Amino acid sequence: MDGPILIIVAVVAVVLVVVGLVIWHRSSRPSEDTRAAAPVRSGLGPAIRRALGTELDDATWEDIESALLAADVGVESTTSIITSVRRSRPETVEGARIAIRDALRGELVEVDRGLTLTGSPASIVVVGVNGTGKTTTIAKLAKRFSDEGKTVTMGAADTFRAAAGQQLESWAARVGSQVVRGQEGGDPASVVYDTLESARAKGVDVVIIDTAGRLHGKKNLMAELQKIYRVAGGDDVSEVLLVLDATAGQNGLAQVREFSNAVPISGIVLTKLDGTAKGGIIVAIERTLGVPVKLVGVGEGVDDLVVFDPDGFVDSLVE
């Protein structure tokens, strides 16, 4: 009898040790998305470098101003940048390059661009208009969290678009997360409630809520978004992320303003910034509205979502 008893005791001891290590690992994980930031390139860089040329004259400043405006940097930011650079009186092209870099960096807000995860579960509400890549971004977010060892449940609160729930389920199967769906045409807020209840019951770490790609000018849809926000936890929601298409240009500013009037946007996810988009909208959004760009989509792969690095971005424009 002693032999079997010793074996059982040993097995129980091993199980307890493993469970203890798992609990320690989960409790010691940071509450923020700490994946290293990555530099992002845009179509603005080549235009600035061409404008600088090999010498400085009045035409140089006009070309730089034109390049900034054409890249959706905006009139306010462009005026501020050109004024700052010319006031510094650079004597060489290299001096001008450094001055432009410093002026551009000064237009971007100083803020932690990681995703803060608070609550149990942490809740993230993702908003944006149709066609920005919102559902794909949610899948990429779920993949990032899964890679960090977190469990994720996605709430398919876009009940108006027939294929929205199916699209989210397809992504969930690829990234290893769960989806809570409601009836097509049903109350989106009830889906949010069910998602949170399911996540709490299962001890899930993060809930990501997909919302309908609503037109930002529709007051009734914005009111519905406010209801979703309240059900998701209101002020206790970890993040409200607005997904913007980098090719939208100055229209992106209008979207940020309208959505910010409905819910407190904590950060921007800029999609389709794969090197061809102008990217100047980043500067315009941050200077004009003070909302930080936290993440950028740099490709179609599930891992092509990176923390925005303002220093790397600015360096890519002038070096």
N, C-alpha and C positions, 0 to 999 in steps of 0.2 A: 504493500500500500504506500510505503514511503516514496517509492520511485514516481508513481503517477501523481501524487500530491505535489512533489517538488517540481514536476514538469508544469503542472497547472499554475503553481505559484510563480514560476519563472515566466510563463506566457503572460499572466496578468501583469507582472511587473513591467515587461517589455511594452505592453499595450499602454499602461499608465505613463511610461516615459514618452512614448510617441505622442500620445494625446497632449501631454504637458508641453512638448516641443512645438506642436502645432498651435496651441493656445498662445504660447509665448511669441511665436512668429507673427501671428495675426495681431496681437496687441502691440507689438513693437513696430509695426509698419507705420510710416508717416501718414498723416491725414491729408497730405497734398500730393498732387501729381509731380513727382520729382524727376521724371525722365529728363535727361539733358536736353537743353534747347539746341536748336540747329539753325544755322544761317539760312536765309531764304533769298532767292534771286528773283528779280522781276525784269520786265521789259524797260523799266526806267533807267537802269544802269548804263546800257550802251548809248542812250540818248544824251545823258549827262557827259559821258566821256567824249563823245563826238563834239559836243558843244565847247568843251574846254580846249580842244585842239592843241596847238603848240605855242600860242601866244595869247596875251590878254589885251583886249581892246573893247570898245563899246559894243561891237558886234558880238563878242563873247558873252557878255551879260544878257543881251537880248536873246541869244540862242539858248542860254541856260534857262532863262525865264520861260521861253516858249516850250522847252522840253518839260519843265515842271508842270506847266499848265496842261500840256497835252497828256501828261501821265496822271491826271486827276488829283494832283496835289492840292489844288484849290487856290483861289485868289489870295485869301488871307495868309495861308502858309507860304505861298510863293513870294508874296510881297515881303513877308518877314524874313525869309531866307536870303533873298537878294539884297535887302537892306543891310542885314547883318554882315554878309560877306563883303559887300562893297565898303562898309564902314571900317572893316578890318584892314583895308588897303593892301591886299596881297600883291607882291611884286613879281611873283613867278606863278607858273601854272601849278606847280606842286603846292605852293602856298594857298592858291585858290582852292585846290582840291581839299586840302585840310580844313579850310574855312567852311567850305560847303558841307563837308562831313559833319563838322561840329554844329553847324546851323540846323542841318537835318535832324541830327540826334536831339537837339534841343526842342524840336517840335513834338517829340514822342514823350509820353508820360512816364514818370518813374514809378513803377509799381511791380509787385510780384505777379508774374504771369502764369504761375502754376495754378492748377485747379484745387481749390480748397474743398475738402470733404468733411462735413460735420453732420452729426446726427446718426441715428441707427434705425433704418439705413440712411446714408447720405442721399439727397435727392437733387437731380439735375433736370431742369426743364429746358428743352431746346426749341427755339422758335425761329421763324423765317418764312419768306415767301416761297412760292412754288419754283422749282428749278434751280435752287441754290446748292443742292447736294445735301440737304438736311438729314435724310434717312441714312444715307451712306456715312455721313459724319457721325451719327449716333453709333453705327456699327463699328467705326474706327475707334470711337471712345471706349466702347465695350471691350474691344480687343486690347487696348492699352491697359485698362484696368485688370483684365484677365491675366495679361502678361505680368502684372505686378502682384498676382496672387489673390486679387479681390473677386468676389462673386458678384454677378450683375444680373438684374432683371430689367427688361425694357418694357415700357408701357406704350401700347399702340393707341394713343389718344387721338390720332387722326382717323376719325370714324367716317369722314365724308368721302375720302378717296377710296374707291372700291379695292384697289390693289395695295393700299398702304400697309395694312396688317400682314398681308402675305409677303410683301417685300421685306418687312421687318423680321418675320419668322425665317425667311430664307437666309438673311444675314446672321440671325441668331444661331442658326445651325452651323454656320461657318466659323463663328467666333466663340462658340461654346457658352452662350448665355441663354436665359429664358425670356419668354414674351408673354405678357398678359394682354388679351384682346377683348373687345366688346362687340356688340352687334353693330353691323354696318348701319350708319345713320343714327346711332345711339348717342347718349350723352357722354361727351369726352371726359367730363369731370368724374363721372362714375368709374370710368376705366382707370383714371388716376387713383381713385380711392381703392379699387380692387387691387391695383398693382402694389400699392404701399402695404395693404393688408397681407398680401401674399408674400411680399419681401420680408415683412416683420415675422411672419409665422415660420419662414424658412431660414431666418438669420442671415439674409442677404446683405452684402456690404453697400452696394450702390444701386440706386434706381435711376434710370434715364427715361424721361418722358418725351415721346415724339408728339408733336402737335401738328394740326392741319397747316398746310402752306397757305396761310390766309393773306389776302390782300390788305396791306397796311392801312388803306384808307377806309375800310369797312368798320364802322363803329360797333355794330352788333357782334362781329367776330372778335374784335378787340375786347369787348366786354366778356365774351366767353373765355378768352385767354386769361383775363383777370380771375375768373372763377377757377380755372385750372390751377392757377398759381396759388390761390387760397387753399384749395383742397390739397395741393402738394405740400403745404406747410407754411405758406406765406413767408414771413420774415425768416423762418427757419430753413427755407430752401437753400441748399449749398451754393448752387450756381444757376443763373439764368443766362444761357448762351444764345446769342443771335448769330445765325449762320448767314453770311453774305457771300455773294459771288464776286470775286475780284475783278471780273470784267464788267460789273454793273456801273462802274464810274461814279459820278456824283449822285446818281440815284440811290446809291448805298447810304449816303448821308440822310436822305429823306426817310429811308427805312429805319435807320437807327433812331432818329427823332421820334417817329410814330410809335415804334415798339416800346421805346423808353417811356412814353406817356402812359402806356398800358401796364407795364411791369418793369421792375428795376433790373435792367440789363447789367450783368456783372462782367461780361466779356464778349468779345467778338471771335467767331471762328471764320476765317477768311478762306474760302475754297477756290480751287482752280488757279492757285498762284504757282504755276509750274514753270515759270521762266518766260512765258509769252505774255502774261497779263502785265499791265503797266505797274500795278502795285502802289501807285502814289496815293490811292484812297486810304491807305493805312495812315499816312501823315495827316490827311484831311480829317479823318474820323477822330484821331487822338487829340489833335490841336483844337478842333472846333467843338467836339462833344465831350472830350475827356474820358471816353470809354476805351479801355485797353483791348488791343488785339491779343488774345491769349494763345490761340492755336491757328495754324495755317495748314491747308491741304495742298500738298505739292505733287500729287499724282493720284492715280485711280486705285492703287493697291491698298489693301486693308491696313498696312503699316505706314501709309503715306500721310500721316498727320503728326505734325511736330509742334513743340512749344515755340512761339515766336521769339526770336532773339533780335532785339532792336539794334544792338551793336553790329552783329553779323549782317543784318539787312542793310544798314547804312554803309558799312564797309563795301558791300557788293555793288553799291551804286557808284562809288567814286574810285575804287581801286582797279 
